[in-house]
Amino acid sequence: MTDDDLVFKALADPTRRLMLDLLFAREGRTLGELESQVEMTRFGLAKHLKVLEEAGLVVVRRSGREKLHFLNPVPIRLIHDRWIDKFTERHVSALLDLEDES
């Protein structure tokens, strides 16, 4: 599975997207803090975090006995640059030019 595949797989799940939103709002959250925000068992949440970590979207740092989770936006930016940006700029500009001519 490619890095892009791992990121798309991770982003496909609404719970994982919610977790990324929570980390965007405030990074360095523990599993317990995330658990209080998501209606899911600790085990289920840990499985989702593992998928996010494998995709490189979440980075873990230990602080004493706690594991702190941080958002890594780089994989999303790479997806944007490869799959979104190149398909939108030229085409959108052309459509806007057509619209202006009408």
C-alpha positions as CSV (number, residue, x, y, z in Angstrom):
1,M,0.0,0.0,0.0
2,T,1.4,3.4,-1.0
3,D,1.7,6.4,1.4
4,D,-1.2,8.1,-0.5
5,D,-3.3,5.0,-0.1
6,L,-2.7,5.0,3.7
7,V,-3.7,8.7,3.9
8,F,-6.8,8.2,1.9
9,K,-7.8,5.2,4.0
10,A,-7.2,7.1,7.2
11,L,-9.2,10.1,5.9
12,A,-12.1,7.9,4.7
13,D,-13.4,7.4,8.3
14,P,-15.5,10.1,9.9
15,T,-14.2,9.3,13.4
16,R,-10.6,9.6,12.3
17,R,-11.5,13.0,10.6
18,L,-13.0,14.1,13.9
19,M,-9.9,13.1,15.7
20,L,-7.8,15.1,13.3
21,D,-10.1,18.1,13.9
22,L,-9.7,17.7,17.6
23,L,-5.9,17.6,17.3
24,F,-6.0,20.6,15.0
25,A,-7.9,22.6,17.6
26,R,-5.5,21.6,20.4
27,E,-2.5,19.4,19.9
28,G,-0.7,17.2,22.4
29,R,-3.8,15.3,23.6
30,T,-3.7,12.1,25.4
31,L,-5.8,9.1,24.5
32,G,-8.0,9.8,27.6
33,E,-8.6,13.4,26.4
34,L,-9.6,12.2,23.0
35,E,-11.8,9.5,24.5
36,S,-13.8,12.2,26.4
37,Q,-14.6,13.9,23.0
38,V,-15.5,10.8,21.0
39,E,-18.2,8.3,21.9
40,M,-16.1,5.2,21.5
41,T,-14.3,2.7,23.6
42,R,-10.7,3.3,24.5
43,F,-9.7,0.2,22.5
44,G,-11.6,1.4,19.4
45,L,-10.1,4.8,19.7
46,A,-6.6,3.4,20.0
47,K,-7.2,1.4,16.8
48,H,-8.2,4.6,14.9
49,L,-5.1,6.4,16.3
50,K,-2.9,3.5,15.0
51,V,-4.3,4.0,11.5
52,L,-3.7,7.7,11.7
53,E,-0.1,7.1,12.9
54,E,0.6,4.5,10.1
55,A,-0.6,7.1,7.6
56,G,1.8,9.7,9.2
57,L,-1.1,12.0,10.1
58,V,-0.5,11.7,13.8
59,V,2.8,11.8,15.6
60,V,3.2,10.4,19.1
61,R,5.5,11.8,21.7
62,R,5.9,10.3,25.2
63,S,5.9,12.6,28.2
64,G,6.5,10.6,31.3
65,R,3.8,7.9,31.3
66,E,1.6,9.7,28.8
67,K,1.5,9.5,25.1
68,L,0.7,12.8,23.5
69,H,-0.7,12.9,20.0
70,F,0.1,15.7,17.6
71,L,-1.3,16.4,14.1
72,N,1.1,16.1,11.2
73,P,-0.4,18.1,8.3
74,V,2.3,17.2,5.8
75,P,0.7,14.1,4.3
76,I,-2.6,16.1,3.7
77,R,-0.6,18.9,2.1
78,L,1.1,16.3,-0.2
79,I,-2.3,14.9,-1.2
80,H,-3.5,18.4,-1.9
81,D,-0.5,19.3,-4.0
82,R,-0.7,16.0,-6.0
83,W,-4.4,15.4,-6.3
84,I,-6.3,18.6,-5.8
85,D,-4.2,21.6,-6.7
86,K,-3.1,20.5,-10.1
87,F,-6.7,19.7,-11.1
88,T,-8.3,22.8,-9.9
89,E,-6.2,25.9,-10.8
90,R,-6.1,25.7,-14.6
91,H,-9.6,24.3,-15.0
92,V,-11.2,26.7,-12.5
93,S,-9.4,29.7,-14.1
94,A,-10.7,28.6,-17.5
95,L,-14.2,28.2,-16.3
96,L,-14.1,31.6,-14.6
97,D,-12.8,33.1,-17.9
98,L,-15.7,31.5,-19.8
99,E,-18.2,32.8,-17.2
100,D,-16.8,36.3,-17.5
101,E,-17.2,36.2,-21.3
102,S,-20.9,35.5,-21.0
